[in-house]
C-alpha cells in the first residue's frame, strides 16, 4: 500500500512537468508515464486495501500482482492502439505587461490526448458499471478501510468532471488533480496506520507479547471470528424464515 501511495504521489509530480522541462518530441513519453504511474499506483495501494483483510501472505501478493497484470495489459493495449499524444491549445494574443506595442504574447497550453479518448473513457465507465454488484467482504471487515475507499470514490466523482470542465485553466486543473491525489494518499495512510500506531502506544506490552507469536495470528483469529458470526447469522435467518 505504501509503495502504491508513493507511486501515486510521483504521478502528481509528473502532472506538474510541462514543455519548459520536456522537449516536444519527448512529451508523449511524459503523457504515458502519467497514465502508467497513476494506474499502477492506484492498483497497488487500493488493491491491497481490498484484499488485505481476506487474504494473507503470498495470496495477498498474488491478488495485487493480478491487478497489476490487468493494468499492464490494458495500458499496453492503449499505448499500442491509441497512445497519448501532445496536443497544443492556442489562446488569443495578449499584450505584454511592459506595454510594448511591437510584442504580443500568444499563450499555448499542452494537453495529453489520444484520438479516441472518449471511447477509452466510456470503456472504463462500462467496466466500472459491470463490476458494481461485486461484493467484497473485506471492505466491510474494517471500517477504516471502508472509509478510505469511500473517500477516494467521492473525490474521484468530484475531481473527474471538474477537471474536464477546467482543462483549459492550467493552474486550476493541476492544483485540483494534484491536491486530490495527495489528499487521497495521505488520508488513506492516516486512516490505516494511525490507529495502529495509537494502539501500539496505548498497549505496548500486549503488542510485544503478540509479536512473539505468529505474525498473522491476530488476523487469522479475527477472520475465524468473522466466519463464526456469519454462520450464526445465517442460522438465525434460516430459523426466522422457518418460523414465519
C-alpha positions as CSV (number, residue, x, y, z in Angstrom):
1,X,0.0,0.0,0.0
2,X,2.8,2.4,0.9
3,X,4.5,1.7,-2.4
4,X,1.3,2.4,-4.3
5,X,0.8,5.7,-2.5
6,X,4.4,6.7,-3.3
7,X,3.8,5.9,-7.0
8,X,0.6,8.0,-7.0
9,X,2.5,10.9,-5.5
10,X,5.1,10.5,-8.2
11,X,2.3,10.8,-10.7
12,X,1.2,14.1,-9.2
13,X,4.8,15.3,-9.7
14,X,4.7,14.2,-13.3
15,X,1.5,16.1,-13.9
16,X,3.3,19.3,-13.0
17,X,6.0,18.8,-15.6
18,X,5.4,20.8,-18.8
19,X,7.1,21.9,-22.0
20,X,9.6,24.1,-20.1
21,X,11.2,20.9,-18.8
22,X,10.5,18.4,-21.6
23,X,11.0,18.7,-25.3
24,X,8.1,18.3,-27.7
25,X,9.5,15.0,-29.0
26,X,9.6,13.5,-25.5
27,X,6.2,14.8,-24.4
28,X,4.3,11.7,-25.5
29,X,6.5,9.7,-23.2
30,X,5.6,12.0,-20.3
31,X,1.9,11.6,-21.1
32,X,2.3,7.8,-21.0
33,X,4.3,8.0,-17.7
34,X,1.5,9.9,-16.1
35,X,-1.1,7.3,-17.0
36,X,1.1,4.3,-16.0
37,X,2.2,5.8,-12.7
38,X,-1.3,6.7,-11.6
39,X,-2.9,3.4,-12.7
40,X,-0.3,1.1,-11.2
41,X,0.0,3.2,-8.0
42,X,-3.8,3.1,-7.6
43,X,-3.9,-0.7,-8.1
44,X,-1.1,-1.3,-5.6
45,X,-2.5,1.0,-2.9
46,X,-6.2,0.3,-3.1
47,X,-5.9,-3.3,-4.4
48,X,-4.0,-4.1,-1.2
49,X,-6.8,-2.5,0.8
50,X,-9.5,-4.6,-0.9
51,X,-7.6,-7.8,-0.2
52,X,-5.6,-7.2,3.0
53,X,-8.4,-8.4,5.4
54,X,-9.4,-11.6,3.5
55,X,-6.0,-12.8,2.2
56,X,-2.6,-13.1,3.8
57,X,0.9,-13.9,2.8
58,X,1.5,-15.0,-0.8
59,X,-2.2,-14.9,-1.6
60,X,-2.3,-11.1,-1.0
61,X,0.8,-10.6,-3.2
62,X,-0.8,-12.8,-5.9
63,X,-4.0,-10.8,-5.9
64,X,-2.2,-7.5,-6.1
65,X,0.0,-8.9,-8.8
66,X,-3.0,-10.0,-10.8
67,X,-4.4,-6.4,-10.6
68,X,-1.1,-5.1,-11.8
69,X,-1.0,-7.6,-14.7
70,X,-4.5,-6.4,-15.7
71,X,-3.4,-2.8,-15.5
72,X,-0.3,-3.5,-17.6
73,X,-2.4,-5.4,-20.2
74,X,-5.0,-2.6,-20.6
75,X,-2.3,0.2,-20.6
76,X,-0.2,-1.7,-23.1
77,X,-3.2,-2.1,-25.4
78,X,-3.9,1.6,-25.0
79,X,-0.3,2.5,-25.7
80,X,-0.2,0.4,-28.8
81,X,-3.6,1.1,-30.3
82,X,-4.1,4.7,-29.4
83,X,-1.2,6.3,-27.5
84,X,-1.5,9.7,-25.8
85,X,0.0,12.5,-27.9
86,X,0.9,16.1,-27.3
87,X,-1.9,18.5,-28.3
88,X,-1.4,22.2,-28.2
89,X,-4.3,24.5,-27.4
90,X,-3.7,28.1,-28.6
91,X,-5.3,31.1,-26.9
92,X,-5.8,34.7,-28.3
93,X,-3.0,37.2,-28.4
94,X,-2.2,39.1,-25.1
95,X,-0.4,42.4,-24.7
96,X,2.8,42.1,-22.6
97,X,3.0,43.7,-19.2
98,X,5.6,46.3,-20.2
99,X,3.2,47.7,-22.8
100,X,5.5,47.1,-25.8
101,X,3.4,47.7,-29.0
102,X,5.8,45.7,-31.1
103,X,5.4,42.5,-29.0
104,X,2.4,40.3,-28.4
105,X,2.2,37.0,-26.5
106,X,0.3,34.0,-27.7
107,X,-0.3,31.6,-24.8
108,X,-0.3,27.9,-25.5
109,X,-1.3,25.0,-23.3
110,X,-0.2,21.4,-23.8
111,X,-2.6,18.5,-23.3
112,X,-2.2,14.8,-23.3
113,X,-4.9,13.4,-25.6
114,X,-5.5,10.4,-27.8
115,X,-7.5,10.1,-30.9
116,X,-10.3,8.0,-29.3
117,X,-10.0,9.4,-25.8
118,X,-13.8,9.5,-25.3
119,X,-14.1,5.8,-26.3
120,X,-11.5,4.8,-23.7
121,X,-13.3,6.8,-21.1
122,X,-16.6,5.1,-21.9
123,X,-14.9,1.7,-21.9
124,X,-13.6,2.4,-18.3
125,X,-17.1,3.5,-17.2
126,X,-18.5,0.3,-18.7
127,X,-16.1,-1.8,-16.7
128,X,-16.9,0.1,-13.5
129,X,-20.6,-0.4,-14.2
130,X,-20.3,-4.1,-14.9
131,X,-18.4,-4.7,-11.6
132,X,-20.9,-2.6,-9.5
133,X,-22.6,-5.6,-8.0
134,X,-19.4,-7.4,-6.8
135,X,-19.5,-7.7,-3.1
136,X,-16.1,-7.5,-1.4
137,X,-16.5,-8.8,2.1
138,X,-13.1,-7.4,3.2
139,X,-14.4,-3.8,2.7
140,X,-16.9,-4.2,5.5
141,X,-14.5,-6.0,7.7
142,X,-12.6,-2.9,8.6
143,X,-14.3,0.5,9.0
144,X,-11.0,2.3,8.3
145,X,-10.5,0.5,5.0
146,X,-14.1,1.3,4.1
147,X,-13.7,4.9,5.0
148,X,-10.6,5.2,2.9
149,X,-12.3,3.6,-0.2
150,X,-15.4,5.7,0.2
151,X,-13.5,8.9,0.5
152,X,-11.5,8.1,-2.6
153,X,-14.7,7.3,-4.6
154,X,-16.3,10.6,-3.6
155,X,-13.1,12.6,-4.5
156,X,-12.9,10.8,-7.9
157,X,-16.5,11.5,-8.7
158,X,-15.9,15.2,-7.9
159,X,-12.5,15.6,-9.5
160,X,-13.1,13.8,-12.8
161,X,-15.9,16.1,-14.1
162,X,-14.4,19.2,-12.7
163,X,-11.1,18.7,-14.4
164,X,-12.8,18.1,-17.7
165,X,-14.6,21.5,-17.3
166,X,-11.5,23.4,-16.3
167,X,-9.0,21.6,-18.6
168,X,-8.1,24.9,-20.3
169,X,-7.1,26.5,-17.0
170,X,-3.7,25.0,-16.4
171,X,-3.0,26.2,-12.8
172,X,-6.5,25.3,-11.6
173,X,-6.6,21.9,-13.2
174,X,-3.2,20.9,-11.9
175,X,-4.0,22.2,-8.4
176,X,-7.3,20.3,-8.3
177,X,-5.9,17.0,-9.6
178,X,-2.7,17.1,-7.6
179,X,-4.4,18.0,-4.3
180,X,-7.0,15.2,-4.8
181,X,-4.2,12.7,-5.3
182,X,-2.2,13.9,-2.3
183,X,-5.2,14.1,-0.1
184,X,-6.4,10.6,-1.0
185,X,-2.9,9.2,-0.3
186,X,-2.3,10.9,3.0
187,X,-5.9,10.3,4.2
188,X,-5.7,6.6,3.4
189,X,-2.4,6.2,5.1
190,X,-3.7,8.1,8.1
191,X,-6.8,6.0,8.4
192,X,-4.9,2.7,8.1
193,X,-1.8,3.3,10.1
194,X,-2.6,6.0,12.7
195,X,-5.0,3.7,14.6
196,X,-2.3,1.0,14.6
197,X,0.3,3.4,16.0
198,X,-2.1,4.6,18.7
199,X,-2.9,1.0,19.7
200,X,0.8,0.3,20.0
201,X,1.4,3.4,22.1
202,X,-1.6,2.6,24.4
203,X,-0.8,-1.2,24.8
204,X,2.9,-1.7,24.2
205,X,3.0,-4.9,26.4
206,X,0.2,-6.6,24.6
207,X,1.7,-5.9,21.2
208,X,5.1,-7.1,22.3
209,X,3.6,-10.4,23.6
210,X,1.5,-10.9,20.4
211,X,4.6,-10.1,18.4
212,X,6.4,-13.2,19.8
213,X,3.8,-15.4,18.2
214,X,2.9,-15.8,14.6
215,X,2.7,-12.6,12.7
216,X,-0.7,-13.4,11.2
217,X,-2.2,-14.8,14.4
218,X,-4.4,-11.9,15.2
219,X,-5.6,-11.5,11.6
220,X,-6.4,-15.2,11.4
221,X,-8.2,-15.0,14.7
222,X,-10.3,-12.1,13.5
223,X,-11.1,-13.9,10.3
224,X,-12.2,-17.0,12.2
225,X,-14.5,-14.9,14.5
226,X,-15.9,-13.2,11.5
227,X,-16.8,-16.6,9.8
228,X,-18.4,-17.8,13.0
229,X,-20.5,-14.7,13.2
230,X,-21.6,-15.1,9.6
231,X,-22.6,-18.7,10.2
232,X,-24.6,-17.8,13.3
233,X,-26.3,-15.0,11.4
234,X,-27.2,-17.3,8.5
235,X,-28.5,-19.9,11.0
236,X,-30.7,-17.3,12.7
237,X,-32.0,-16.1,9.4
238,X,-32.9,-19.7,8.5
239,X,-34.7,-20.2,11.8
240,X,-36.6,-17.0,11.4
241,X,-37.7,-18.0,7.8
242,X,-38.8,-21.4,9.0
243,X,-40.9,-20.0,11.9
244,X,-42.5,-17.4,9.7
